[in-house]
């Protein structure tokens, strides 16, 4: 029995010595600490945005781009309307105007969504 105790102590000591070293907070460099702080702030901001009903940045980018595309196509339809009106084709010009108006309204709706859910 007494011979087993030193053997157990020897084995347990060798296991402790060979255990992986886990860095403590004091062992980390200033750069690593700053990076960890930034990650915590970023996580906090994401949670706060979710709490307030804010959308993810990648979704906001898509909304903004879509609004811009609708506005661009609205401008193109309006140019088409002007050209048709000059040619004397009033019916087609009115249709092009309706198209331009509908696209401009879509652009405005997307812009309002962006303003509501994406602006911080």
C-alpha positions in Angstrom: 0.0 0.0 0.0 2.8 2.4 1.0 4.6 1.7 -2.3 1.6 2.7 -4.3 1.4 6.2 -2.8 4.7 7.4 -4.2 3.9 5.9 -7.5 0.6 7.7 -7.7 2.3 11.0 -6.7 4.9 10.5 -9.4 2.3 9.8 -12.1 0.0 12.6 -11.1 2.9 15.1 -11.0 4.1 14.1 -14.4 0.6 14.5 -15.8 0.4 18.0 -14.3 3.7 19.0 -15.8 2.8 17.7 -19.3 -0.6 19.4 -19.3 -1.2 22.0 -22.0 -0.5 25.5 -21.0 -3.6 27.7 -21.1 -2.8 31.3 -21.5 -4.2 33.6 -18.9 -5.5 37.1 -19.6 -2.3 38.6 -18.3 -0.3 36.5 -20.8 -2.0 38.0 -23.8 -0.4 40.8 -25.8 -2.0 44.3 -26.0 -2.9 43.6 -29.6 -4.8 40.4 -28.7 -6.6 42.2 -25.8 -7.6 45.0 -28.1 -8.9 42.5 -30.7 -10.9 40.7 -28.0 -12.4 44.0 -26.9 -13.4 44.9 -30.4 -15.1 41.5 -30.9 -17.0 42.0 -27.6 -18.1 45.5 -28.8 -19.1 44.1 -32.2 -21.2 41.3 -30.6 -22.8 43.9 -28.3 -23.7 46.1 -31.2 -25.2 43.2 -33.1 -27.4 42.3 -30.1 -28.4 45.9 -29.7 -29.3 46.2 -33.3 -31.4 43.0 -33.2 -33.1 44.3 -30.1 -34.0 47.5 -31.8 -35.2 45.6 -34.9 -32.3 46.7 -37.1 -31.4 44.7 -40.1 -28.0 43.1 -40.9 -25.6 45.2 -42.9 -25.6 42.8 -45.9 -29.4 43.0 -46.0 -29.2 46.8 -45.8 -26.8 46.9 -48.7 -29.2 44.9 -50.8 -32.1 47.2 -50.0 -30.0 50.2 -50.8 -28.9 48.8 -54.1 -32.4 47.7 -55.1 -33.7 51.2 -54.3 -31.0 52.7 -56.5 -31.8 50.2 -59.4 -35.5 51.1 -59.3 -34.7 54.8 -59.3 -32.3 54.3 -62.3 -35.0 52.4 -64.3 -37.5 55.0 -63.4 -35.3 57.6 -64.9 -34.9 55.5 -68.0 -38.6 55.1 -68.4 -39.1 58.9 -68.0 -36.5 59.5 -70.8 -38.4 57.0 -72.9 -41.6 58.9 -72.2 -40.0 62.2 -73.2 -38.8 60.7 -76.5 -42.2 59.2 -77.2 -44.0 62.5 -76.5 -41.7 64.3 -78.9 -42.6 61.8 -81.6 -46.3 62.5 -81.0 -47.1 59.0 -79.6 -49.1 60.2 -76.5 -50.6 56.8 -75.6 -47.1 55.1 -75.4 -45.8 58.2 -73.6 -48.5 57.9 -71.0 -47.7 54.2 -70.5 -44.0 55.0 -70.1 -44.9 57.7 -67.6 -47.0 55.2 -65.5 -44.1 52.8 -65.6 -41.7 55.6 -64.4 -44.0 56.6 -61.7 -44.5 53.0 -60.4 -40.7 52.4 -60.4 -40.1 55.7 -58.6 -42.7 54.7 -55.9 -40.9 51.3 -55.5 -37.6 53.1 -55.1 -39.1 55.4 -52.5 -40.5 52.4 -50.6 -37.2 50.6 -50.5 -35.5 53.9 -49.4 -38.0 54.3 -46.6 -37.3 50.7 -45.4 -33.6 51.4 -45.5 -34.1 54.6 -43.4 -36.3 52.7 -40.9 -34.4 49.5 -40.4 -30.8 50.3 -41.4 -29.9 53.8 -40.3 -28.3 53.8 -36.9 
